[in-house]
Amino acid sequence: NEVLYDGTVPINTWVESFQTEQFQCQPWPQFIHSWWALRNNPNVLVLTFEDMKADSFATIRRVAEFMGISLTQHQWAKVTEKTSFKFMKANDHILFAQPALGKGMIPLVREGNVGSSKTNMTQEERKSIDDYCQRELDKIGSDFPYLQKYSD
């Protein structure tokens, strides 16, 4: 990654990679559909990045309650640390980095902000992703409300 891109992966490479079968372990629409289809199961808790960013403490509490556990102050501090943007950004290469069309690894953790695609991508790139996601979700018969949640 650093050799190929001098430490910075062009966003157009990420956009191109995102819309392929090689994106991470499976294409994003398939991944989302597989979990969305299970959302009403009693052993599945669906959370979004937006939920976590809106209130990380409430989200951690919600996960603990879902798991039926109480966190000690030490455990709470550890979970808070390990789920922080600072920790994830520092460990992105281990936790989240993904191959990009044979062009190196693309980090997933970028800015840690909701809606940063509006400043990092062109309207054309965002539309391309929206069209791809909705088309692929339609192909697999998913009822995930992509356009309501993510489209401009």
N, C-alpha and C positions, 0 to 999 in steps of 0.2 A: 504494500500500500504506500508506504513512505517513499520507496524507491520509484514506483510508477507515477505517483502523484505529488511527490514532495510533501507528503503529510496531509494533503487536502484532496479528497475525492470530488470530482466535479458532480454537481447535482444531476446533470443530464445523464451521467453514467448510472447513478442510483435510479433515476426514473426509468431508464431503459431496462435495468436489471429487475426492478420491481414488477415489470409487466412480462416476465418470462416464467417458464416452468422451473428455472434454476434458482428462483428467489428463496433464500434460506432453505428450509426443508421441504416446503411446498408453497405454491402460489398463495398470496395473502387472501384472496377471496375464498379459496378452499379451506384455509385455516380458520377464518372467521366463521364460515358456514358450519364447519364441524363442531365448533363450540356453541354457536348460536342455537343450533338444533337441540342441544342438551340443556339449554338455559333453565328449563322448568324442572329438571331433575333435582331431587332433594340434596344430592351430594355435589352439586355444581354451583359455584358462585361466579357470576360474570361481573367483572369490573372493567372500567375503561380508564385510559390514561387521563381523560378529562375528569373523571370522578376523583382519581388520586391527586391530581393537581389542585382541584377545587378544595379538598380538605384531606390531607394525608393522614392526620391523626384519626379522623372519623373512619377513613378507609381501613387503617390498621385495626382499629377497634372492631369494625364490621367483620374483617377476616378472622380475628380472634374469636368473636362470638359465633361465627359460622363454624369454626373448628371446635367450639365448645371448650376453649381454654382461657385461662386468666394469665396475663403476663406480669411478671415481677417488674420492678422498676429497672433492673439491669437488663432484662429481656426486652422491655419496651425501648430502652436506649439503643440496644443492638439492632432491633428491627428498624427503628427510625434511622439509624446510621446506614444500614445496608440497603435501605430503600431510598436513600437520598440521591438527588441528582449528582452531587459531588462524588459519591462512592461509585455510582453506576458509570459516570463519565470516565473516572480513573480506571475502571475495570472493563470498559466497553470491549476491548480486544479479547477478553476472556469470556465475557458474558453474552455478548450480542453480535459481534462482528460477523459479517456475512460475505460470501463470495459474490463478485460482480462480473458475470460474463467472462471469467478468466482474466479479469483485469485487476485482481487484487481484492483485498477485503474492504468492505465499506462499513464504517461504524454506524450503528443504529442510533446511539445516543448522540444527539447533536446539540440542541440548546436547552432542552427540558421545558419548553414552553408550548402551551396549546396554541395552535394556529400559526406556528412559525413557517409553515409551507407558504403562506401568503407573502412572506418577505423573502423566502429563499428560492421559490420557484416562480416561473412565469405563469401567467394565466393559461397559456397553451399547455404547459407541463401538468398543471393541476387538472385541467380538463381532460387531458390524455389519461391520467390516472383514474379520474372519476368515471370516464367512459369505459375504461378497461374493467374496473371493479364492478360496475353495474352490469356490464355485458356478461362477465364471468359468473356473477351471482345469479343472474337470470338463467344462464345455461344450466346451472346445477339445481335450479328450482329453489333457491334460498329466499326466505322472507326477511333476511336481515335488512333493516331500513338504512342502507348505505347513503343514499342521496339526502335523506332527512338529517342524518348525523354529520356527514362530512362534505357534501358538495357546497361549492361557493354560493 
